[in-house]
Amino acid sequence: MKLILDFLPIVVFYGVFKLANIYIATGAAIAVTLVLLAWTKLSGRPIELMQWAGLVIIVVFGGATLYLQDETFIKWKPTVLYLLLALGLGVARLRGKNVLATMMKNQLILPEPIWNRLSAMWAGFLIAMAILNLTIAYSFDTETWVNFKMFGSMGLTFVFVLLQAVYVNRHIQETPTQAIEPSITKGG
């Protein structure tokens, strides 16, 4: 459910762009993001730091697009978000923390070097996506950029996540309960 909510503003942006124009699509993306965060808050769930960051970025860059009637700002939004995520991963590592390990420690047990590699791979991927977004934004027309935003960036992210899953699968360690259970059933 969370994944659907995370991508809903992009889907709405794309749909409204196809029906109207980039400015109405930008306004719709801002509105949907605000509604989703309000709904999250009203339903008693905490709003994560990334959701706040996404809201600030869409309001600032989307707002600049609407106010100045210049689509350049909304085209920069994904790049800024990607770079902030990569910077966050890097700063956390410099401080001796691994954001991915902290977020996923209840789902996966991996050796620390693997968590560090995953974090570095994600930072590299995010930087590459930031560069690719700007390349598409400045090399092609707006419609091509919107199509890339909807299908290209989501598709590349999906492929990257699948590759990460294959990599992680080779390094998953058993949880303490999984390691204990076989000896309990054999002994008793």
N, C-alpha and C positions, 0 to 999 in steps of 0.2 A: 504493500500500500504506500509506504514511504517513497519508494522509487517512482511510483506513478505521480505522486504529488510533487516530487522534485522536478520531473520533466513536464508537468502540466503547463507552466508558463511558456516553455519553448513550443509546445504543441499549439497552444492558443496563439502565440505570436505568429507561427507559421500559417495557421488557418486564417487568421484575420488579415495577414499580409496578402494571402492569395485572393481574399474577397475584397480588400480595400487597398491600403497602402502602408508604407513603413511607419508612418506617424500614428495612424490609428492602431496598428499592430503593437507599436511600442507602448501606447497608452493602455492597451488591453493587457499586455504582459505585466506592466506595473500594477494594474488593478488586480489581476489574478494573484500576483505575489502577495499583495497586501491582504487580500481575502484569505488566502491559504494560511498566512501567519496568524491572522486574527482567529481563524477557525482552530488552528493548532492551540493557541493560547486559551480560547474559550472551552476547548475540550479537555483542558487540564494537563496537556502534555507540555513538556518544556520545549522552548525554542532553542535550537542548537546554534552555536556560534556561526557555523557556515550559513545557516538560514538568515541570521542577522546580516552577515556580510553580503549575501546575495541580495537582500532587500536594499541595503545601502547602495550597492553598486548599480542595481537596476533603477533606483530612484534618481541617483546622481546622473548616470550616463543617459538613461532614458529621459529624465527631466531636461537635461541639456539638449537632447535631440528634439524634444517637443518645443522647448522655449526658443531655441535658435533656428528651428526648422532645418537642422543639419544632421543627416543620417550618419555622419562619421562617428559621432559619439556612441551610438548604439552598437556600431560595428566594433568599437574598441572594448565594449563591455566584456565579452568572453575572454579576450586577451588579458584584461586586468584581473578577472577572476582566476584564470589559470595561473597567472604569475603570482598572485597573492597566495594561492594554495601551495605552489611550489616553494615560495618563500617561507610559508608557515612550516612546511616539512623540513626545510633546511635549517631554519632558526631553532626548531625543536631539537634536531639532531645535534646542533652545536651546543645546546644546553643539556645534552645527555639524555634526551627523551626521544621516544619514537611514537609519533602520533598514531600510526597504523596499528602498532602493537597495543597501544592503550585502548583504541577503539574496538579492536577485534579480539582482545585477550579471552573473552568468554566463548568465542566461536572456534578459535584456532590456538593450538600450542605449537609454536615454531621456535627453533634456535634463534638466539639474538642476531647472529650474522645474517640469517635469512630475512628477519624483519628489517634489518638495515639495508639489505639489497633491495627489498620490496619498496622501501621508502625512497631510495635513490632512483629506482626505476620509475616510480610514480612522479617524482620531481622532474625527471628527464622527459617523461611523456607529457606532462603539463606544459613544460617549456616548449616542447616541439609543437603542441597544439596551439599555444599562444602565437608562435611564429607562423604556423600554417593559417590560423584565422586571419592575421594581418595580411598575409600573402594573398589569400582569396579576396579579402575585403578591398585591397588596393589594385588587384590585377583583373578583377572581373566585375560585372555589373551587380547591382543590388539583389536582383532575383537569384543569381547564381550563389551569392553569399548566403542568402536566406535558405536556399536549398541545401547548401553545405552545412549550415548551422543545424538544420533539422536532421538530415540524413547522414552527411559526411562525418560530422563531429560525434554524433551519437553512435554511428556505425563503428568508427575508429575506437571509441571508448569501449564499446561492447567487445570488439575483437581483442583489445588490450586486456580487458578483464578476463576473457576466456584464456588468453595466454598466461596471465598471472595465476589463474586457477590451476592450469596444468603444471606450472612451475611450483606452486605451493603444495600441490598434491604429492610431489616427490619428497617433500620435507616435513610433512605433518607428523607430529609426534603423538603418541597415544596420551589421552588424558589420564590422570591418576586413577579415576574410577574404571576406565577401560582396561588398564593394566592390572587392576586388582580383581575384577570380575572373573576372568578365566580361572585364577587360582582358587577362588571361593567355590566355583561350580565343580572344579576337579576334586577339591578336598572335601566336599560335603555332600 
